[in-house]
């Protein structure tokens, strides 16, 4: 539930300029399924903090959106 309530401000893609939950970003088209599963497993195992997941997800979404823009 923490992933659903934690939000990230995203400046790219369809989310541009909005606050989006980490959960929604994880399940967006920008995060490949393998990455999503790995991040969720690491988070649930306590190996990643919520802040770390937010950072990783934001980075992946930003890079993916930039690549699509090119």
Secondary structure, 3 states (H helix, E strand, C coil): CHHHHCEEEECCHHHCCEEEEHHHHHCCCCCCHHHHHHHHHHHHCCCCCHHHHHHHHHHHHHHHHHHHHC
